[in-house]
Amino acid sequence: MTNFKQLGLTAVELVLVLELQYQRQQQVFFPSAGSLAEITGLSEQTVYDELHQLVLKKIIAITRKYDRDEYSLRPLSKKISELLKQQVDVDEVTTTSAPATENRTNQRQTTVQMISKEFGRMLSPIELETITSWFDQDHYGNDLIQLALREAVLNQVYNLRYMDRILLNWHKANLQTAAQVEQYQQHRSNREMNANDGQQQPPQIPLFKIDKN
C-alpha cells in the first residue's frame, strides 16, 4: 500500500489495516483489541485508540452481517479507487484541504474522548459508529453534541441512546446550535419566572421529557 500517506494513514494505522485484512482472510472478521495487541506488539489501549481513528477517518467501518459484527474495509477500497482515478495534482489538493480536514478530525476525536471520559469507560465500535453518524449523517455540530453530553451527565444517564434522544428533540425544535439551545432555555426560564412572579417557584422541569431507559 504505497499511497498510505495520501490516504491519511499513519504507520501504526497501516499495520492495523494490514492485520485486519489478514484476519479477514483467516475468516476472523471482528478480532478483539486484545488479540490485535498481542499480534502487533502494541498496547491494547493503543490498538483501541487507533481503531477509533480508523473509523473516524472512514478507513474502516463497523458493519453487521449474519448476526455478527465485523470490520469492513470497503471504505478503504473506495478511497484507494478514488485516489487512483484522480488526475489532478494530489499534493496541491492535500495542501489546500488538509488544515480543514485535520480540524474536523480533531474535533471528533475531542468529542469521543469527552464522552468516553464522562461515561467512565471505553466506547464500543458500535457507539463510535453512532457518533460518526451524528457528524456525517445528521450534521450535528461539535458544540451541540457536547451540550447533549452535559445534559446526559447532569441527569446521570450515561448512554448514547439518551444523548441521541436529546439531539433528536432539539432537531425537531429546529435548534441547530448550542447557542440556540441555550438561548431557548434562557427564554423559557424567563417566561416561567415572569409567570410565577411572587409565587413559590415550582420544581425545575427539563427542556424535554426523555425516557432514561
N, C-alpha and C positions, 0 to 999 in steps of 0.2 A: 504494500500500500504506500506508493511513493508520494501521494498527494495529501498525506495526513495533516500536514501543516495548513494547507489551503482549506481543509475541512474544519479547521479549528480544534484539532485534536492535540493533546499533549502526549508525550511519550508513554506516560503511565496509562492514559486512556486508551492509547493504541494497543498496549499489551492486553488490557482487559477486553477490548473488542475482538482481538485475535483469539483470545482464550474462549470467549463466548461463542465465536464461530466454530472453534474446535469442539466445544462441548455439544453444540447442536449436531455436529457430525457423529458424535457418540450417543445421540438420542437423549442427551441431558439438556432440556430446554429451559430450565429455571434453576441453575446452580445457586447454592446459598453463598452469602458473603464469606462465610467461614471456609467453605471449600475453595473458593477463588483465592482467598488469602493464603491458604496452605499451598496452593499450586504456584501462585505468583511470588510468594515471599513478602507480600505486603501485609500490613496490619488489617484486621477485619474492619476497623473504623475507616481506614484509608480506602479500602475497597468500597465500603458503603458510600462514602462521600463522593468517590469518583463515579459510581453508578448514578448517583444523584445528578452529577454534572452531565453525564451522557444522555440522561433523559431530558434534562433542561435544554441541552443543545440540539435535541431531536436527532441524535445519532442512533439511539435505540429507543424502543417503545415497549411498554408492558401490555401484552395482549392476553386474551383468554381464549383457549381453544381446547375442545374436548374436555371441558370442565377442569382445566388446569391453566395456571399462569405460565407465561413463557416470555423470554426476552426476544423481541423481534428485531432483526437487523435490516428490515425493509427501508426504514428512513435513511440508513446509511447508504444502501444501494441506490436510492433515489438521488441522494446528494452527489454520489460519485458520477452517476449518469449525467446530471445537470452540469457538473464540473467539466466533464469530457466534451460536452456539446458547446460550451462557451467559446465564442470566437473573439472575445474582447480581451483586453489586457487584464489578466487576473490580478496582478499586483496593484494596478491603479484602482480597480474596484474594491479590493480588500482595504487599501489605504483610506479610501473615502468612507466606506461603510463600517469599518472596524470599531471606531470610537462609540457610535450609537449602539451597535450590536453588543459590545462589551458592557456598556452601561446597563442595557436591558438585562443581560445575563447576571450582572452583579446585583441588580435589584431583586431578581427572582431568587438568587442564592441567599440574599439577606432575609427575604421573607420566609424561605424554607427553614433557615437557621432559627429565626424568631419563633416560628410555630413549633419546631422541634424542642426548643428550649422551654417554651411555656408549657408544652404537653409533658415535658419531663421524660421524653423517650425519642428514639429514632423513628422517623416516619417510614411506613411501608411503601413499597413500589407503587401500589395502587393509590395511596394517598398522594404520592408525588405526581401521578398522572392527573389526579383531581386538581391539584394546584396548577399544573401546566395548562389544563383546560380552562381554568379561571382566567389566565392571561391570554391564551391564544384563541379560545372559542367564545368565551363570554366577554372578553376585553375589559375585565375589571382592572382598575388601576392598583398600583402597588400600595398606595396610601389607603385605599378603600379596603383592601384585603387585611391590612394591618389593623385598621379600625374594627373590622369584624372580629379579628383575633382578640382585641381588647375587650369587646363586648362579651365574647365567649368566656374569657378568663374571669371577668367581673361576675359572671353568672356561674362560674366554676363548672363549666361544661367543656371538657377537653376532647372534642372530636370534630372532624371536618364536616360531618353532616349538619351539625348545628351552625357552623360558620356558613355553610352553603345556603341554609335557610335564611340566615340574616342577609346575606348578599342578594338572594333572590327577592326578598321583601323590599330591600332598598331599590332594586332594579324596577320592581313593579311600581314603586312610588316615584320613579324617574329621578332617583338620587344617584348620580353617577360619580361623584367625587366625595372624598372625606369632608371637604369644606361644606358641601351641600347638605350632607347628613348632619353635621354639627350645627349648621345654621337652622335646619329644620327642627332639630331637637331643642335648640335655644328658643326658637319661635313658639314651639308648643309649650315649653316650660313657662314662658312669659304669659301666654294665654291662660294657662291653668292658674298662675299666681294672681292674675287680674280677676279671674272668675271667682276665686276663693278669697279675695281680699277681705281681711277682717275675720275670716273663719279659720277653723283649725285645718291645717294642711293635711290632705289625705296622703296615704302611702304613695311613694313614687311608683308610677306604672311604666313598664318598659315601652319603648317606641313601638315594638311589635310583639305580639304574643306568639311565642315559638315553643313547640313541644321539645323538651330537652332529651327525649328518648329517641 
